[in-house]
Amino acid sequence: VRSMASFKVGLCQMTARNDKEVNFGICKALVCEAAEQGCQLVALPECFSFIGAQKGEAQQAAESLEGPTMQRYRDLAREQQIWLSLGGFQEKVEGEPDNKILNTHVVLNSSGEMVA
């Protein structure tokens, strides 16, 4: 009989807004709570960092994966020593038209490194 190691995952729901600061504060609180409860991986929902209320807002808010918003989540993963599954990040890709953005799912390890 094999013994399976325990792995705890936190699945978080939240209502994103068109305000990155507010959303980060909510996500940080959820991640910290999950870490305190022993989770090793936290999954945040699609549009965790931003959801547009009006046409064009998502395009204006989009950033590269090396931008300041993703850096905050990398720092959070490292500080809490937890893996993050970040659903639906509005990614702006260099060389693409300004109105074209990608809906990118990102996975960060507990060192804050992007692994997927």
A tleap script that builds the chain and sets N, CA, C and O, in Angstrom:
source leaprc.protein.ff14SB
mol = sequence {
  NVAL ARG SER MET ALA SER PHE LYS VAL GLY
  LEU CYS GLN MET THR ALA ARG ASN ASP LYS
  GLU VAL ASN PHE GLY ILE CYS LYS ALA LEU
  VAL CYS GLU ALA ALA GLU GLN GLY CYS GLN
  LEU VAL ALA LEU PRO GLU CYS PHE SER PHE
  ILE GLY ALA GLN LYS GLY GLU ALA GLN GLN
  ALA ALA GLU SER LEU GLU GLY PRO THR MET
  GLN ARG TYR ARG ASP LEU ALA ARG GLU GLN
  GLN ILE TRP LEU SER LEU GLY GLY PHE GLN
  GLU LYS VAL GLU GLY GLU PRO ASP ASN LYS
  ILE LEU ASN THR HIE VAL VAL LEU ASN SER
  SER GLY GLU MET VAL CALA
}
set mol.1.N position { 0.849 -1.174 0.000 }
set mol.1.CA position { 0.000 0.000 0.000 }
set mol.1.C position { 0.893 1.235 0.000 }
set mol.1.O position { 1.772 1.392 0.847 }
set mol.2.N position { 0.645 2.096 -0.963 }
set mol.2.CA position { 1.416 3.341 -1.059 }
set mol.2.C position { 0.747 4.449 -0.266 }
set mol.2.O position { -0.479 4.542 -0.202 }
set mol.3.N position { 1.567 5.270 0.325 }
set mol.3.CA position { 1.077 6.436 1.043 }
set mol.3.C position { 1.160 7.641 0.111 }
set mol.3.O position { 2.199 7.888 -0.500 }
set mol.4.N position { 0.075 8.379 0.006 }
set mol.4.CA position { 0.069 9.577 -0.834 }
set mol.4.C position { 0.319 10.803 0.034 }
set mol.4.O position { -0.277 10.956 1.100 }
set mol.5.N position { 1.181 11.648 -0.422 }
set mol.5.CA position { 1.457 12.896 0.284 }
set mol.5.C position { 0.253 13.823 0.149 }
set mol.5.O position { -0.458 13.798 -0.855 }
set mol.6.N position { 0.047 14.613 1.143 }
set mol.6.CA position { -1.061 15.568 1.148 }
set mol.6.C position { -0.651 16.833 0.394 }
set mol.6.O position { 0.478 17.306 0.512 }
set mol.7.N position { -1.585 17.362 -0.375 }
set mol.7.CA position { -1.351 18.602 -1.120 }
set mol.7.C position { -2.629 19.412 -1.029 }
set mol.7.O position { -3.676 18.971 -1.504 }
set mol.8.N position { -2.561 20.591 -0.426 }
set mol.8.CA position { -3.744 21.404 -0.194 }
set mol.8.C position { -3.808 22.554 -1.196 }
set mol.8.O position { -2.847 23.302 -1.374 }
set mol.9.N position { -4.969 22.675 -1.848 }
set mol.9.CA position { -5.198 23.703 -2.864 }
set mol.9.C position { -6.309 24.625 -2.390 }
set mol.9.O position { -7.337 24.166 -1.891 }
set mol.10.N position { -6.100 25.914 -2.548 }
set mol.10.CA position { -7.131 26.906 -2.242 }
set mol.10.C position { -7.734 27.429 -3.537 }
set mol.10.O position { -7.023 27.955 -4.393 }
set mol.11.N position { -9.041 27.284 -3.676 }
set mol.11.CA position { -9.761 27.798 -4.841 }
set mol.11.C position { -10.506 29.048 -4.405 }
set mol.11.O position { -11.407 28.984 -3.568 }
set mol.12.N position { -10.129 30.176 -4.971 }
set mol.12.CA position { -10.666 31.460 -4.518 }
set mol.12.C position { -11.608 32.064 -5.550 }
set mol.12.O position { -11.365 32.005 -6.756 }
set mol.13.N position { -12.672 32.636 -5.052 }
set mol.13.CA position { -13.596 33.388 -5.889 }
set mol.13.C position { -13.619 34.819 -5.388 }
set mol.13.O position { -13.497 35.081 -4.192 }
set mol.14.N position { -13.777 35.729 -6.317 }
set mol.14.CA position { -13.882 37.144 -5.983 }
set mol.14.C position { -14.547 37.844 -7.148 }
set mol.14.O position { -14.591 37.312 -8.257 }
set mol.15.N position { -15.054 39.013 -6.905 }
set mol.15.CA position { -15.654 39.813 -7.971 }
set mol.15.C position { -14.659 40.901 -8.340 }
set mol.15.O position { -14.473 41.870 -7.605 }
set mol.16.N position { -14.027 40.725 -9.483 }
set mol.16.CA position { -13.035 41.707 -9.938 }
set mol.16.C position { -13.735 42.987 -10.371 }
set mol.16.O position { -14.904 42.986 -10.756 }
set mol.17.N position { -12.992 44.062 -10.296 }
set mol.17.CA position { -13.466 45.385 -10.727 }
set mol.17.C position { -12.490 45.964 -11.741 }
set mol.17.O position { -11.486 45.344 -12.091 }
set mol.18.N position { -12.801 47.137 -12.192 }
set mol.18.CA position { -11.898 47.840 -13.100 }
set mol.18.C position { -10.936 48.724 -12.296 }
set mol.18.O position { -10.729 49.896 -12.610 }
set mol.19.N position { -10.360 48.125 -11.254 }
set mol.19.CA position { -9.425 48.815 -10.375 }
set mol.19.C position { -8.375 47.805 -9.904 }
set mol.19.O position { -8.658 46.971 -9.044 }
set mol.20.N position { -7.174 47.879 -10.464 }
set mol.20.CA position { -6.123 46.910 -10.145 }
set mol.20.C position { -5.727 46.931 -8.680 }
set mol.20.O position { -5.435 45.881 -8.108 }
set mol.21.N position { -5.711 48.114 -8.054 }
set mol.21.CA position { -5.324 48.224 -6.645 }
set mol.21.C position { -6.310 47.492 -5.745 }
set mol.21.O position { -5.912 46.725 -4.868 }
set mol.22.N position { -7.584 47.732 -5.966 }
set mol.22.CA position { -8.619 47.066 -5.170 }
set mol.22.C position { -8.528 45.560 -5.367 }
set mol.22.O position { -8.566 44.799 -4.400 }
set mol.23.N position { -8.409 45.129 -6.614 }
set mol.23.CA position { -8.333 43.694 -6.908 }
set mol.23.C position { -7.106 43.053 -6.267 }
set mol.23.O position { -7.197 41.951 -5.728 }
set mol.24.N position { -5.968 43.726 -6.321 }
set mol.24.CA position { -4.769 43.161 -5.703 }
set mol.24.C position { -4.958 43.011 -4.192 }
set mol.24.O position { -4.569 41.999 -3.610 }
set mol.25.N position { -5.547 44.004 -3.576 }
set mol.25.CA position { -5.792 43.922 -2.134 }
set mol.25.C position { -6.654 42.729 -1.768 }
set mol.25.O position { -6.383 42.038 -0.786 }
set mol.26.N position { -7.692 42.486 -2.555 }
set mol.26.CA position { -8.577 41.340 -2.313 }
set mol.26.C position { -7.812 40.038 -2.550 }
set mol.26.O position { -7.871 39.120 -1.732 }
set mol.27.N position { -7.096 39.962 -3.670 }
set mol.27.CA position { -6.343 38.747 -3.991 }
set mol.27.C position { -5.280 38.465 -2.930 }
set mol.27.O position { -5.097 37.317 -2.526 }
set mol.28.N position { -4.589 39.493 -2.484 }
set mol.28.CA position { -3.556 39.318 -1.467 }
set mol.28.C position { -4.163 38.760 -0.182 }
set mol.28.O position { -3.598 37.852 0.427 }
set mol.29.N position { -5.299 39.293 0.230 }
set mol.29.CA position { -5.961 38.807 1.439 }
set mol.29.C position { -6.367 37.341 1.286 }
set mol.29.O position { -6.209 36.550 2.216 }
set mol.30.N position { -6.888 36.984 0.119 }
set mol.30.CA position { -7.291 35.596 -0.136 }
set mol.30.C position { -6.083 34.657 -0.117 }
set mol.30.O position { -6.138 33.576 0.470 }
set mol.31.N position { -5.004 35.076 -0.756 }
set mol.31.CA position { -3.784 34.254 -0.808 }
set mol.31.C position { -3.198 34.090 0.589 }
set mol.31.O position { -2.803 32.986 0.965 }
set mol.32.N position { -3.137 35.154 1.350 }
set mol.32.CA position { -2.591 35.081 2.707 }
set mol.32.C position { -3.439 34.175 3.590 }
set mol.32.O position { -2.903 33.395 4.377 }
set mol.33.N position { -4.752 34.274 3.463 }
set mol.33.CA position { -5.640 33.411 4.240 }
set mol.33.C position { -5.432 31.947 3.864 }
set mol.33.O position { -5.361 31.081 4.736 }
set mol.34.N position { -5.334 31.677 2.569 }
set mol.34.CA position { -5.110 30.298 2.107 }
set mol.34.C position { -3.765 29.768 2.607 }
set mol.34.O position { -3.667 28.613 3.023 }
set mol.35.N position { -2.736 30.608 2.566 }
set mol.35.CA position { -1.414 30.197 3.046 }
set mol.35.C position { -1.460 29.877 4.541 }
set mol.35.O position { -0.852 28.908 4.995 }
set mol.36.N position { -2.188 30.701 5.300 }
set mol.36.CA position { -2.323 30.462 6.741 }
set mol.36.C position { -3.026 29.131 7.019 }
set mol.36.O position { -2.785 28.499 8.047 }
set mol.37.N position { -3.891 28.714 6.100 }
set mol.37.CA position { -4.629 27.460 6.261 }
set mol.37.C position { -3.856 26.268 5.692 }
set mol.37.O position { -4.373 25.152 5.640 }
set mol.38.N position { -2.624 26.512 5.269 }
set mol.38.CA position { -1.772 25.416 4.826 }
set mol.38.C position { -1.841 25.075 3.353 }
set mol.38.O position { -1.343 24.027 2.942 }
set mol.39.N position { -2.443 25.933 2.550 }
set mol.39.CA position { -2.501 25.667 1.110 }
set mol.39.C position { -1.114 25.829 0.504 }
set mol.39.O position { -0.329 26.680 0.920 }
set mol.40.N position { -0.834 24.990 -0.490 }
set mol.40.CA position { 0.433 25.065 -1.204 }
set mol.40.C position { 0.261 25.687 -2.592 }
set mol.40.O position { 1.222 26.149 -3.207 }
set mol.41.N position { -0.976 25.686 -3.062 }
set mol.41.CA position { -1.326 26.275 -4.353 }
set mol.41.C position { -2.635 27.020 -4.190 }
set mol.41.O position { -3.577 26.507 -3.585 }
set mol.42.N position { -2.697 28.225 -4.728 }
set mol.42.CA position { -3.927 29.008 -4.720 }
set mol.42.C position { -4.293 29.336 -6.158 }
set mol.42.O position { -3.465 29.825 -6.926 }
set mol.43.N position { -5.544 29.060 -6.514 }
set mol.43.CA position { -6.052 29.367 -7.849 }
set mol.43.C position { -6.970 30.578 -7.752 }
set mol.43.O position { -7.969 30.565 -7.033 }
set mol.44.N position { -6.612 31.618 -8.486 }
set mol.44.CA position { -7.444 32.817 -8.569 }
set mol.44.C position { -8.224 32.781 -9.883 }
set mol.44.O position { -7.767 32.173 -10.851 }
set mol.45.N position { -9.381 33.417 -9.931 }
set mol.45.CA position { -10.256 33.293 -11.102 }
set mol.45.C position { -9.803 34.111 -12.310 }
set mol.45.O position { -8.883 34.926 -12.235 }
set mol.46.N position { -10.480 33.862 -13.407 }
set mol.46.CA position { -10.253 34.640 -14.623 }
set mol.46.C position { -10.508 36.113 -14.311 }
set mol.46.O position { -11.408 36.448 -13.540 }
set mol.47.N position { -9.721 36.970 -14.905 }
set mol.47.CA position { -9.823 38.425 -14.703 }
set mol.47.C position { -9.575 38.822 -13.248 }
set mol.47.O position { -10.159 39.788 -12.757 }
set mol.48.N position { -8.706 38.072 -12.560 }
set mol.48.CA position { -8.387 38.333 -11.160 }
set mol.48.C position { -7.825 39.730 -10.944 }
set mol.48.O position { -8.068 40.338 -9.902 }
set mol.49.N position { -7.080 40.245 -11.913 }
set mol.49.CA position { -6.411 41.533 -11.703 }
set mol.49.C position { -7.204 42.722 -12.243 }
set mol.49.O position { -6.994 43.859 -11.820 }
set mol.50.N position { -8.113 42.456 -13.177 }
set mol.50.CA position { -8.850 43.569 -13.790 }
set mol.50.C position { -9.985 43.024 -14.647 }
set mol.50.O position { -9.827 42.026 -15.351 }
set mol.51.N position { -11.127 43.692 -14.576 }
set mol.51.CA position { -12.203 43.428 -15.536 }
set mol.51.C position { -12.775 44.775 -15.940 }
set mol.51.O position { -13.140 45.596 -15.099 }
set mol.52.N position { -12.842 44.978 -17.222 }
set mol.52.CA position { -13.318 46.258 -17.729 }
set mol.52.C position { -14.814 46.430 -17.552 }
set mol.52.O position { -15.584 45.480 -17.699 }
set mol.53.N position { -15.217 47.648 -17.237 }
set mol.53.CA position { -16.632 47.980 -17.119 }
set mol.53.C position { -17.151 48.603 -18.410 }
set mol.53.O position { -18.354 48.622 -18.668 }
set mol.54.N position { -16.216 49.114 -19.219 }
set mol.54.CA position { -16.592 49.763 -20.477 }
set mol.54.C position { -15.670 49.288 -21.590 }
set mol.54.O position { -14.562 48.810 -21.347 }
set mol.55.N position { -16.142 49.429 -22.778 }
set mol.55.CA position { -15.373 49.009 -23.952 }
set mol.55.C position { -14.004 49.712 -23.971 }
set mol.55.O position { -13.909 50.924 -23.780 }
set mol.56.N position { -12.969 48.930 -24.202 }
set mol.56.CA position { -11.622 49.469 -24.321 }
set mol.56.C position { -10.830 49.521 -23.036 }
set mol.56.O position { -9.614 49.713 -23.076 }
set mol.57.N position { -11.485 49.355 -21.879 }
set mol.57.CA position { -10.759 49.431 -20.608 }
set mol.57.C position { -9.737 48.300 -20.459 }
set mol.57.O position { -8.635 48.522 -19.957 }
set mol.58.N position { -10.093 47.114 -20.884 }
set mol.58.CA position { -9.167 45.978 -20.764 }
set mol.58.C position { -7.915 46.221 -21.596 }
set mol.58.O position { -6.808 45.899 -21.166 }
set mol.59.N position { -8.088 46.786 -22.781 }
set mol.59.CA position { -6.937 47.085 -23.631 }
set mol.59.C position { -6.040 48.129 -22.971 }
set mol.59.O position { -4.815 48.031 -23.045 }
set mol.60.N position { -6.636 49.112 -22.334 }
set mol.60.CA position { -5.849 50.149 -21.664 }
set mol.60.C position { -5.119 49.605 -20.442 }
set mol.60.O position { -4.025 50.065 -20.115 }
set mol.61.N position { -5.716 48.633 -19.770 }
set mol.61.CA position { -5.132 48.080 -18.555 }
set mol.61.C position { -4.114 46.979 -18.830 }
set mol.61.O position { -3.340 46.622 -17.942 }
set mol.62.N position { -4.101 46.441 -20.034 }
set mol.62.CA position { -3.229 45.309 -20.366 }
set mol.62.C position { -1.758 45.684 -20.195 }
set mol.62.O position { -1.352 46.822 -20.431 }
set mol.63.N position { -0.971 44.684 -19.774 }
set mol.63.CA position { 0.470 44.862 -19.569 }
set mol.63.C position { 1.199 43.631 -20.077 }
set mol.63.O position { 0.593 42.590 -20.332 }
set mol.64.N position { 2.485 43.767 -20.218 }
set mol.64.CA position { 3.302 42.591 -20.543 }
set mol.64.C position { 3.419 41.735 -19.280 }
set mol.64.O position { 3.113 42.191 -18.178 }
set mol.65.N position { 3.860 40.506 -19.454 }
set mol.65.CA position { 4.057 39.619 -18.309 }
set mol.65.C position { 5.198 40.090 -17.416 }
set mol.65.O position { 5.333 39.622 -16.286 }
set mol.66.N position { 6.017 41.009 -17.913 }
set mol.66.CA position { 7.110 41.578 -17.130 }
set mol.66.C position { 6.707 42.890 -16.464 }
set mol.66.O position { 7.542 43.550 -15.846 }
set mol.67.N position { 5.445 43.272 -16.583 }
set mol.67.CA position { 4.968 44.548 -16.065 }
set mol.67.C position { 4.773 44.560 -14.553 }
set mol.67.O position { 4.970 43.548 -13.879 }
set mol.68.N position { 4.385 45.721 -14.033 }
set mol.68.CA position { 4.276 45.897 -12.576 }
set mol.68.C position { 3.181 45.055 -11.911 }
set mol.68.O position { 3.340 44.639 -10.763 }
set mol.69.N position { 2.090 44.804 -12.604 }
set mol.69.CA position { 1.030 44.008 -11.987 }
set mol.69.C position { 1.494 42.580 -11.748 }
set mol.69.O position { 1.347 42.056 -10.644 }
set mol.70.N position { 2.052 41.949 -12.772 }
set mol.70.CA position { 2.513 40.572 -12.596 }
set mol.70.C position { 3.650 40.509 -11.583 }
set mol.70.O position { 3.778 39.520 -10.862 }
set mol.71.N position { 4.476 41.552 -11.518 }
set mol.71.CA position { 5.563 41.572 -10.529 }
set mol.71.C position { 5.012 41.528 -9.109 }
set mol.71.O position { 5.588 40.879 -8.235 }
set mol.72.N position { 3.898 42.216 -8.878 }
set mol.72.CA position { 3.293 42.202 -7.545 }
set mol.72.C position { 2.858 40.784 -7.157 }
set mol.72.O position { 3.016 40.368 -6.009 }
set mol.73.N position { 2.310 40.055 -8.125 }
set mol.73.CA position { 1.871 38.685 -7.848 }
set mol.73.C position { 3.068 37.749 -7.689 }
set mol.73.O position { 3.009 36.794 -6.914 }
set mol.74.N position { 4.140 38.015 -8.409 }
set mol.74.CA position { 5.365 37.232 -8.233 }
set mol.74.C position { 5.912 37.442 -6.822 }
set mol.74.O position { 6.307 36.488 -6.151 }
set mol.75.N position { 5.931 38.682 -6.386 }
set mol.75.CA position { 6.390 39.009 -5.036 }
set mol.75.C position { 5.504 38.339 -3.986 }
set mol.75.O position { 6.000 37.817 -2.988 }
set mol.76.N position { 4.199 38.358 -4.217 }
set mol.76.CA position { 3.254 37.743 -3.286 }
set mol.76.C position { 3.508 36.236 -3.164 }
set mol.76.O position { 3.520 35.692 -2.060 }
set mol.77.N position { 3.709 35.573 -4.293 }
set mol.77.CA position { 3.988 34.130 -4.278 }
set mol.77.C position { 5.252 33.846 -3.465 }
set mol.77.O position { 5.280 32.923 -2.652 }
set mol.78.N position { 6.274 34.632 -3.688 }
set mol.78.CA position { 7.547 34.448 -2.984 }
set mol.78.C position { 7.387 34.747 -1.487 }
set mol.78.O position { 7.866 33.984 -0.648 }
set mol.79.N position { 6.718 35.847 -1.155 }
set mol.79.CA position { 6.541 36.227 0.251 }
set mol.79.C position { 5.748 35.178 1.029 }
set mol.79.O position { 6.050 34.891 2.187 }
set mol.80.N position { 4.739 34.615 0.384 }
set mol.80.CA position { 3.878 33.632 1.056 }
set mol.80.C position { 4.361 32.196 0.847 }
set mol.80.O position { 3.798 31.259 1.414 }
set mol.81.N position { 5.417 32.024 0.023 }
set mol.81.CA position { 5.938 30.684 -0.266 }
set mol.81.C position { 4.826 29.761 -0.755 }
set mol.81.O position { 4.626 28.664 -0.235 }
set mol.82.N position { 4.101 30.246 -1.781 }
set mol.82.CA position { 2.939 29.520 -2.283 }
set mol.82.C position { 2.891 29.606 -3.799 }
set mol.82.O position { 3.282 30.618 -4.381 }
set mol.83.N position { 2.414 28.552 -4.434 }
set mol.83.CA position { 2.211 28.561 -5.877 }
set mol.83.C position { 0.914 29.298 -6.178 }
set mol.83.O position { -0.065 29.172 -5.443 }
set mol.84.N position { 0.911 30.072 -7.271 }
set mol.84.CA position { -0.293 30.793 -7.699 }
set mol.84.C position { -0.671 30.390 -9.121 }
set mol.84.O position { 0.170 30.352 -10.020 }
set mol.85.N position { -1.947 30.093 -9.301 }
set mol.85.CA position { -2.524 29.851 -10.616 }
set mol.85.C position { -3.405 31.059 -10.907 }
set mol.85.O position { -4.455 31.243 -10.291 }
set mol.86.N position { -2.961 31.873 -11.849 }
set mol.86.CA position { -3.599 33.160 -12.124 }
set mol.86.C position { -4.375 33.086 -13.433 }
set mol.86.O position { -3.786 33.090 -14.515 }
set mol.87.N position { -5.674 33.021 -13.330 }
set mol.87.CA position { -6.514 32.852 -14.515 }
set mol.87.C position { -6.819 34.161 -15.216 }
set mol.87.O position { -7.219 35.137 -14.581 }
set mol.88.N position { -6.632 34.178 -16.507 }
set mol.88.CA position { -7.088 35.290 -17.327 }
set mol.88.C position { -6.442 36.631 -17.071 }
set mol.88.O position { -7.121 37.569 -16.653 }
set mol.89.N position { -5.171 36.746 -17.306 }
set mol.89.CA position { -4.450 38.021 -17.207 }
set mol.89.C position { -4.465 38.704 -18.567 }
set mol.89.O position { -4.175 38.066 -19.579 }
set mol.90.N position { -4.798 39.991 -18.608 }
set mol.90.CA position { -4.817 40.738 -19.871 }
set mol.90.C position { -3.380 41.076 -20.259 }
set mol.90.O position { -2.776 42.008 -19.728 }
set mol.91.N position { -2.853 40.297 -21.195 }
set mol.91.CA position { -1.461 40.452 -21.604 }
set mol.91.C position { -1.346 41.266 -22.882 }
set mol.91.O position { -1.990 40.972 -23.890 }
set mol.92.N position { -0.520 42.285 -22.817 }
set mol.92.CA position { -0.189 43.087 -23.989 }
set mol.92.C position { 1.131 42.551 -24.549 }
set mol.92.O position { 2.114 42.405 -23.823 }
set mol.93.N position { 1.135 42.264 -25.839 }
set mol.93.CA position { 2.306 41.668 -26.469 }
set mol.93.C position { 2.974 42.704 -27.368 }
set mol.93.O position { 2.334 43.325 -28.216 }
set mol.94.N position { 4.274 42.870 -27.158 }
set mol.94.CA position { 5.047 43.821 -27.957 }
set mol.94.C position { 4.958 43.435 -29.434 }
set mol.94.O position { 5.061 42.261 -29.789 }
set mol.95.N position { 4.768 44.432 -30.278 }
set mol.95.CA position { 4.695 44.200 -31.714 }
set mol.95.C position { 3.285 43.966 -32.226 }
set mol.95.O position { 3.056 43.945 -33.435 }
set mol.96.N position { 2.342 43.790 -31.315 }
set mol.96.CA position { 0.944 43.604 -31.696 }
set mol.96.C position { 0.230 44.955 -31.651 }
set mol.96.O position { 0.669 45.858 -30.939 }
set mol.97.N position { -0.860 45.104 -32.400 }
set mol.97.CA position { -1.634 46.356 -32.331 }
set mol.97.C position { -2.109 46.629 -30.899 }
set mol.97.O position { -2.336 45.690 -30.135 }
set mol.98.N position { -2.259 47.894 -30.535 }
set mol.98.CA position { -2.652 48.266 -29.174 }
set mol.98.C position { -3.984 47.668 -28.738 }
set mol.98.O position { -4.198 47.429 -27.549 }
set mol.99.N position { -4.878 47.426 -29.689 }
set mol.99.CA position { -6.189 46.907 -29.317 }
set mol.99.C position { -6.212 45.379 -29.201 }
set mol.99.O position { -7.248 44.806 -28.863 }
set mol.100.N position { -5.092 44.718 -29.475 }
set mol.100.CA position { -5.040 43.264 -29.366 }
set mol.100.C position { -4.356 42.868 -28.061 }
set mol.100.O position { -3.202 43.217 -27.812 }
set mol.101.N position { -5.094 42.137 -27.241 }
set mol.101.CA position { -4.536 41.624 -26.000 }
set mol.101.C position { -4.828 40.130 -25.916 }
set mol.101.O position { -5.729 39.621 -26.583 }
set mol.102.N position { -4.056 39.441 -25.090 }
set mol.102.CA position { -4.240 38.011 -24.882 }
set mol.102.C position { -4.823 37.767 -23.490 }
set mol.102.O position { -4.527 38.493 -22.540 }
set mol.103.N position { -5.647 36.744 -23.391 }
set mol.103.CA position { -6.207 36.299 -22.116 }
set mol.103.C position { -5.317 35.154 -21.647 }
set mol.103.O position { -5.546 34.002 -22.015 }
set mol.104.N position { -4.304 35.461 -20.839 }
set mol.104.CA position { -3.228 34.533 -20.514 }
set mol.104.C position { -3.361 33.976 -19.102 }
set mol.104.O position { -3.537 34.721 -18.138 }
set mol.105.N position { -3.272 32.646 -18.998 }
set mol.105.CA position { -3.248 31.989 -17.695 }
set mol.105.C position { -1.776 31.829 -17.296 }
set mol.105.O position { -0.958 31.358 -18.086 }
set mol.106.N position { -1.456 32.223 -16.080 }
set mol.106.CA position { -0.072 32.199 -15.599 }
set mol.106.C position { 0.014 31.342 -14.339 }
set mol.106.O position { -0.859 31.405 -13.474 }
set mol.107.N position { 1.068 30.547 -14.246 }
set mol.107.CA position { 1.345 29.783 -13.024 }
set mol.107.C position { 2.702 30.236 -12.499 }
set mol.107.O position { 3.702 30.235 -13.217 }
set mol.108.N position { 2.705 30.627 -11.219 }
set mol.108.CA position { 3.929 31.053 -10.533 }
set mol.108.C position { 4.264 30.031 -9.455 }
set mol.108.O position { 3.378 29.546 -8.751 }
set mol.109.N position { 5.545 29.707 -9.330 }
set mol.109.CA position { 5.930 28.792 -8.256 }
set mol.109.C position { 6.149 29.584 -6.958 }
set mol.109.O position { 6.003 30.806 -6.936 }
set mol.110.N position { 6.492 28.884 -5.899 }
set mol.110.CA position { 6.625 29.531 -4.600 }
set mol.110.C position { 7.855 30.438 -4.482 }
set mol.110.O position { 8.044 31.107 -3.467 }
set mol.111.N position { 8.674 30.454 -5.513 }
set mol.111.CA position { 9.801 31.391 -5.578 }
set mol.111.C position { 9.439 32.622 -6.408 }
set mol.111.O position { 10.263 33.519 -6.587 }
set mol.112.N position { 8.202 32.665 -6.915 }
set mol.112.CA position { 7.761 33.779 -7.740 }
set mol.112.C position { 8.163 33.662 -9.199 }
set mol.112.O position { 8.020 34.617 -9.963 }
set mol.113.N position { 8.666 32.499 -9.592 }
set mol.113.CA position { 9.075 32.296 -10.989 }
set mol.113.C position { 7.897 31.849 -11.823 }
set mol.113.O position { 7.092 31.032 -11.378 }
set mol.114.N position { 7.788 32.375 -13.026 }
set mol.114.CA position { 6.728 31.979 -13.943 }
set mol.114.C position { 7.103 30.636 -14.557 }
set mol.114.O position { 8.120 30.517 -15.242 }
set mol.115.N position { 6.278 29.632 -14.307 }
set mol.115.CA position { 6.574 28.286 -14.807 }
set mol.115.C position { 5.598 27.839 -15.895 }
set mol.115.O position { 5.828 26.828 -16.558 }
set mol.116.N position { 4.541 28.568 -16.075 }
set mol.116.CA position { 3.588 28.261 -17.161 }
set mol.116.C position { 2.721 29.491 -17.412 }
set mol.116.O position { 1.849 29.465 -18.281 }
savepdb mol mol.pdb
quit
